[in-house]
């Protein structure tokens, strides 16, 4: 049997602005969030470190509390993993917390669910200060129509209509637990809670919800799209700019943080 690593298994929470990266998952060009995080951890530990995340994010998508696990080749205190590794990270990526976990902990498999939030600017003029951090529409939005359209999506369904052709998930069947939509001044906030998400699933849902909200489609259309189980039936994929991976959630007994300071900044 392989002896346990010196530092044991750790879980960490990472926040990032995804605009400059080709998504989460490592790629040969090294221009992903996973690449920069693993380089920083490895430099701090002076040994190679690989990570497993709770949920991959697309290019341009942000995260408030992405959770990873890794096996540490050295023994370090929690605050050292955070501050020491952050020295080697770019300004748009930061480790927020670190916790020791059991050897059986798995950031992806142990997650009970995942949450995403989409922040949309509704204004006659495109965003400037918040460019890249919010989506944008200028047509009037009908809150009641979007809420009515979202209702049939709740529950366990085959979400093939909202699945990218590049999706690697073994099954298109997921449990969507909640969709909450609310205006917040000039911004609209869309919250999604599910067991797991397919590739582009939230952005495809947003495209369809906005087709209803702007009056281009009736509310009952979304149920028809769901039943079709065909991506061709749905609206185009919406922009990644306003999409945030809020993070996974776990059994409370694990004691892993579900919030970071960015939660107080985001509407």
C-alpha positions in Angstrom: 0.0 0.0 0.0 1.3 3.5 -0.9 2.1 5.4 2.3 0.1 8.6 2.9 1.6 11.8 1.6 3.4 14.0 4.2 0.9 16.9 4.0 -2.3 14.9 3.6 -5.3 15.9 1.5 -6.4 19.5 1.4 -9.5 21.3 0.1 -9.2 24.9 -1.0 -11.6 27.6 -2.2 -10.6 29.7 -5.2 -12.2 32.8 -6.6 -11.3 34.1 -10.1 -12.3 36.4 -12.9 -12.4 34.2 -15.9 -12.2 36.8 -18.6 -8.5 36.2 -19.4 -8.6 32.4 -19.3 -9.6 29.5 -21.5 -11.9 28.1 -18.9 -11.0 26.0 -15.8 -9.6 22.7 -17.2 -5.9 22.5 -18.0 -4.9 22.8 -21.6 -1.6 22.5 -23.5 -1.2 26.3 -23.9 -1.3 26.7 -20.1 -3.8 29.5 -20.3 -6.5 28.1 -17.9 -7.3 28.8 -14.3 -6.3 25.2 -13.3 -2.9 25.8 -14.9 -2.1 29.0 -13.0 -3.5 27.6 -9.7 -1.4 24.4 -10.0 1.7 26.3 -10.9 1.3 28.5 -7.8 0.7 25.6 -5.5 3.6 23.7 -6.9 6.0 26.7 -6.6 4.9 27.2 -3.0 5.3 23.5 -2.1 8.5 23.2 -4.3 6.9 20.0 -5.7 4.4 19.1 -8.4 0.7 19.4 -7.3 -2.3 18.4 -9.3 -5.9 19.4 -8.4 -9.4 18.1 -8.8 -12.2 20.7 -9.0 -15.9 20.6 -8.0 -17.1 21.9 -11.4 -15.4 23.0 -14.6 -16.1 26.5 -15.9 -16.1 27.7 -19.5 -13.9 30.4 -21.0 -14.9 33.8 -19.6 -16.9 32.4 -16.7 -16.0 33.6 -13.2 -16.1 31.8 -9.8 -16.8 32.9 -6.3 -15.9 29.7 -4.4 -14.5 27.0 -6.7 -13.5 24.1 -4.5 -10.5 21.9 -5.3 -8.7 19.1 -3.5 -5.1 18.0 -3.8 -2.7 15.7 -2.0 0.1 17.8 -0.4 3.7 16.6 -0.7 4.7 18.8 2.2 3.2 19.7 5.6 2.0 23.3 5.8 -0.5 25.3 7.9 -3.8 26.4 6.4 -2.9 30.1 6.3 0.4 29.2 4.6 -1.3 27.4 1.7 -3.5 30.5 1.2 -1.0 33.3 1.6 2.1 31.5 0.3 0.4 30.3 -2.9 -1.3 33.6 -3.5 2.1 35.2 -3.9 2.5 33.3 -7.2 -1.0 33.9 -8.5 -2.1 36.7 -10.9 -4.3 39.5 -9.5 -7.5 38.0 -11.0 -7.2 34.6 -9.2 -6.9 34.1 -5.4 -7.1 31.2 -3.0 -9.7 32.2 -0.3 -9.4 29.4 2.3 -7.8 26.0 2.9 -8.9 23.1 5.1 -7.4 19.7 5.8 -9.8 16.9 4.7 -9.9 13.1 4.9 -8.2 11.0 2.3 -11.6 10.0 1.0 -12.7 13.5 0.3 -13.3 14.3 -3.4 -14.2 17.8 -4.5 -16.4 16.7 -7.3 -17.9 13.4 -6.1 -18.7 14.5 -2.6 -20.6 17.7 -3.7 -24.3 17.5 -2.9 -25.0 20.2 -5.5 -23.7 23.3 -7.3 -24.9 26.8 -7.8 -24.5 29.4 -10.5 -25.5 33.0 -10.7 -26.0 35.1 -13.8 -25.9 38.9 -13.5 -27.5 40.8 -16.3 -27.5 44.5 -17.0 -30.7 45.8 -18.4 -30.0 49.2 -19.9 -30.1 51.2 -23.1 -26.3 51.4 -23.1 -23.7 48.6 -23.0 -21.7 48.1 -19.8 -18.4 49.9 -19.3 -17.0 49.7 -15.8 -18.5 46.2 -15.4 -17.6 45.1 -19.0 -16.9 41.4 -19.0 -18.6 41.0 -15.6 -22.2 41.2 -16.6 -24.4 40.2 -19.5 -26.4 42.9 -21.3 -29.9 43.3 -22.8 -31.7 46.5 -23.8 -35.2 45.1 -24.5 -37.8 45.3 -21.8 -38.0 42.1 -19.6 -41.2 40.4 -18.3 -40.4 38.9 -14.9 -43.6 36.9 -14.6 -43.2 35.4 -18.1 -39.6 34.2 -17.2 -40.7 32.7 -13.9 -43.5 30.9 -15.6 -41.2 29.6 -18.3 -38.7 28.4 -15.7 -41.2 26.4 -13.6 -41.4 23.2 -15.8 -37.6 22.9 -15.7 -37.5 22.2 -12.0 -36.9 18.5 -11.1 -35.1 15.6 -12.7 -35.0 15.9 -16.5 -33.1 15.1 -19.6 -31.5 18.4 -20.4 -30.1 17.5 -23.8 -31.7 20.6 -25.3 -29.4 22.7 -23.2 -26.3 20.7 -23.7 -23.2 21.7 -25.7 -22.1 19.3 -28.5 -18.7 19.3 -26.7 -20.2 18.1 -23.3 -18.4 15.2 -21.8 -21.0 14.3 -19.1 -21.9 10.6 -19.1 -25.7 11.4 -18.8 -27.8 14.5 -19.8 -30.1 13.7 -16.9 -29.7 16.2 -14.0 -31.8 17.5 -11.2 -32.5 21.2 -11.4 -33.6 22.2 -7.8 -34.3 25.9 -8.2 -34.3 28.8 -10.6 -34.7 32.2 -8.9 -35.1 35.4 -10.9 -35.2 38.9 -9.4 -34.5 42.5 -10.5 -31.8 44.5 -8.6 -31.9 48.1 -9.8 -30.6 48.1 -13.3 -29.4 44.5 -13.0 -31.2 41.2 -13.0 -30.0 38.2 -11.0 -30.7 34.6 -12.1 -29.8 31.9 -9.6 -29.5 28.2 -10.6 -29.2 25.3 -8.2 -28.7 21.7 -9.5 -27.2 18.4 -8.7 -24.7 19.1 -11.5 -24.7 21.1 -14.8 -23.9 20.1 -18.4 -21.5 22.0 -20.5 -23.0 25.4 -21.5 -26.2 24.4 -19.7 -26.7 27.7 -17.7 -25.8 29.9 -20.7 -28.3 27.9 -22.9 -31.0 28.3 -20.2 -30.3 32.0 -20.1 -30.6 32.3 -23.9 -34.1 30.7 -23.7 -35.2 32.6 -20.6 -34.3 35.9 -22.3 -36.1 34.8 -25.5 -39.2 34.6 -23.3 -38.5 37.6 -21.2 -38.2 39.9 -24.2 -41.4 38.5 -25.8 -39.8 36.7 -28.7 -41.2 33.4 -27.3 -44.2 32.5 -25.1 -43.6 31.1 -21.6 -44.9 27.6 -22.6 -42.1 27.4 -25.3 -39.5 26.4 -22.7 -41.3 23.2 -21.8 -41.4 22.3 -25.5 -37.7 22.9 -25.7 -37.1 20.7 -22.7 -39.2 17.9 -24.1 -37.5 18.0 -27.5 -34.2 16.8 -26.0 -32.5 18.4 -29.0 -30.1 21.4 -28.8 -31.5 22.7 -32.1 -34.8 23.4 -30.4 -33.3 26.0 -28.0 -32.1 29.6 -28.3 -28.5 30.5 -29.0 -26.0 30.2 -26.2 -25.9 33.5 -24.2 -22.6 35.4 -23.4 -20.4 34.0 -20.6 -19.6 37.5 -19.2 -22.2 37.6 -16.4 -21.9 34.0 -15.3 -20.5 33.1 -11.9 -19.9 29.7 -10.5 -21.1 30.4 -7.0 -19.7 27.0 -5.9 -20.5 23.6 -4.7 -22.0 22.6 -1.4 -21.3 19.7 0.8 -22.4 17.9 4.0 -22.2 20.5 6.8 -20.2 18.0 8.8 -17.2 18.6 6.6 -17.0 22.2 7.7 -16.1 23.7 4.3 -16.9 27.4 3.8 -19.7 28.1 1.3 -19.1 31.9 1.1 -16.2 34.2 0.3 -16.0 37.9 0.6 -17.0 38.3 -3.1 -20.5 37.2 -2.2 -21.0 40.6 -0.5 -19.8 42.4 -3.7 -22.0 40.5 -6.2 -25.7 41.5 -6.4 
